Amino acid sequence: MARSAGWADFKLAGPVDASIRDWFMTNIGDLANVEWVGELPPGEVAAFLADMDCLLAPYAPSTASSESEDTSQWMSPLKVFEYLASGRPMLVSDLAAIRDVVPDDAAILLPPLDAERWTDALSDLAQDSLARARYASAALDLVARYTWQERARRLMSAL
């Protein structure tokens, strides 16, 4: 995606072990529009996200637990909740576990392995400030349903 969207700057955050560093250097380390900032202290994540124009959550179509069980149907997409709270538009893999919490009015949901569709969606979003604002607003409205206070309120009302 970064190769075909040379007009966009990509910043990757997260821990870097030897295998990830090797993969990065072999596959995308030569791209001037990609920067790996490394692992961020928890207190810096919100500011990092707020500095982005758009957030990407390209989850794989299946993920395996340590017991080789596919967890993509019931995983907890924590990154997506952080993204929702940032009030930034986002592109997210269209997976059942994500669709359960994120409707397509709060994020652009895309096939996990279709880099061309992701690039096209990013380009469309970059050119449409109204869509960016609409997705960002919907994300903030949605995340309000997932605060601890709101979850406790719903639980208590169910009891």
For each residue, the residues with C-beta under 8 A, 3 or more apart:
1: 4 5 10 58 115 118 119 122
2: 5 6 8 10 28 31 33 34
3: 6 28 31
4: 1 115 116 119
5: 1 2 8 10 33 119 122 123
6: 2 3 33
7: 33 123 126
8: 2 5 33 122 126
9: 33 34 35
10: 1 2 5 33 34 35 56
11: 34 35 36 37 48 52
12: 24 34 35 36 37
13: 36 37 38 39 40 45 48
14: 20 38 39
15: 20 38 39
16: 20 21 24 36 38 39
17: 20 21
18: 21 22
19: 22 23
20: 14 15 16 17 23 24
21: 16 17 18 24 25
22: 18 19 25 26
23: 19 20 26 27
24: 12 16 20 21 27 28 29 36
25: 21 22 29
26: 22 23 29
27: 23 24
28: 2 3 24 31 34
29: 24 25 26 34
30:
31: 2 3 28 34
32:
33: 2 5 6 7 8 9 10
34: 2 9 10 11 12 28 29 31
35: 9 10 11 12
36: 11 12 13 16 24
37: 11 12 13 40 48
38: 13 14 15 16
39: 13 14 15 16
40: 13 37 44 45 48
41: 44 45
42: 45
43: 46
44: 40 41 47 48
45: 13 40 41 42 48 49 82
46: 43 49 50 82 85 86
47: 44 50 51
48: 11 13 37 40 44 45 51 52
49: 45 46 52 55 82 83 86 88
50: 46 47 86 87 88
51: 47 48
52: 11 48 49 55 86 88
53: 88 89 126 132
54: 88 89 90 91 122 125 126 132
55: 49 52 83 86 88 89 90 91
56: 10 90 91 92 118 122
57: 77 79 80 83 90 91 92 93 98
58: 1 91 93 112 118
59: 63 72 75 77 92 93 95 98 112
60: 63 72 93 112 113
61: 72 93 95 112 113
62: 70 72
63: 59 60 70 71 72 75
64: 68 69 70 71
65: 68 69 71
66:
67:
68: 64 65
69: 64 65
70: 62 63 64 73
71: 63 64 65 74 75
72: 59 60 61 62 63 75 95 96 97
73: 70 96 97
74: 71 97
75: 59 63 71 72 95 97
76: 97
77: 57 59 80 81 92 97 98 101 102
78: 81 82
79: 57 82 83
80: 57 77 83 84 90 92 98 101 102 107
81: 77 78 84 85 101 143 146
82: 45 46 49 78 79 85 86
83: 49 55 57 79 80 86 88 90 92 107 139
84: 80 81 90 102 106 107 139 140 142 143 146
85: 46 81 82 139 140 143
86: 46 49 50 52 55 82 83 139
87: 50 136 137 139 140
88: 49 50 52 53 54 55 83 136 139
89: 53 54 55 107 108 125 131 132 135 136 139
90: 54 55 56 57 80 83 84 107 108 135 139
91: 54 55 56 57 58 107 108 110 118 121 122 125
92: 56 57 59 77 80 83 98 102 107 108 109 110
93: 57 58 59 60 61 98 109 110 111 112
94: 98 99 109 110 111 112
95: 59 61 72 75 98 99 112
96: 72 73 99 100
97: 72 73 74 75 76 77 100 101
98: 57 59 77 80 92 93 94 95 101 102 109
99: 94 95 96 102 103 109
100: 96 97
101: 77 80 81 97 98 146
102: 77 80 84 92 98 99 106 107 109 142
103: 99 106 142
104: 107 108 109
105: 134 135 138
106: 84 102 103 135 138 139 141 142
107: 80 83 84 89 90 91 92 102 104 135 139
108: 89 90 91 92 104 121 125 135
109: 92 93 94 98 99 102 104
110: 91 92 93 94 114 117 118 121
111: 93 94 114 117
112: 58 59 60 61 93 94 95
113: 60 61
114: 110 111 117 118
115: 1 4 118 119
116: 4 119 120
117: 110 111 114 120 121
118: 1 56 58 91 110 114 115 121 122
119: 1 4 5 115 116 122 123
120: 116 117 123 124
121: 91 108 110 117 118 124 125
122: 1 5 8 54 56 91 118 119 125 126
123: 5 7 119 120 126 127
124: 120 121 127 128 131
125: 54 89 91 108 121 122 128 131 132 135
126: 7 8 53 54 122 123
127: 123 124
128: 124 125 131 132
129: 132 133
130: 133 134
131: 89 124 125 128 134 135
132: 53 54 89 125 128 129 135 136
133: 129 130 136 137
134: 105 130 131 137 138
135: 89 90 105 106 107 108 125 131 132 138 139
136: 87 88 89 132 133 139 140
137: 87 133 134 140 141
138: 105 106 134 135 141 142
139: 83 84 85 86 87 88 89 90 106 107 135 136 142 143
140: 84 85 87 136 137 143 144
141: 106 137 138 144
142: 84 102 103 106 138 139 145 146
143: 81 84 85 139 140 146 147
144: 140 141 147 150
145: 142 150
146: 81 84 101 142 143 150 151
147: 143 144 150 151
148: 151 152
149: 152 153
150: 144 145 146 147 153 154
151: 146 147 148 154 155
152: 148 149 155 156
153: 149 150 156 157
154: 150 151 157 158
155: 151 152 158 159
156: 152 153 159
157: 153 154
158: 154 155
159: 155 156
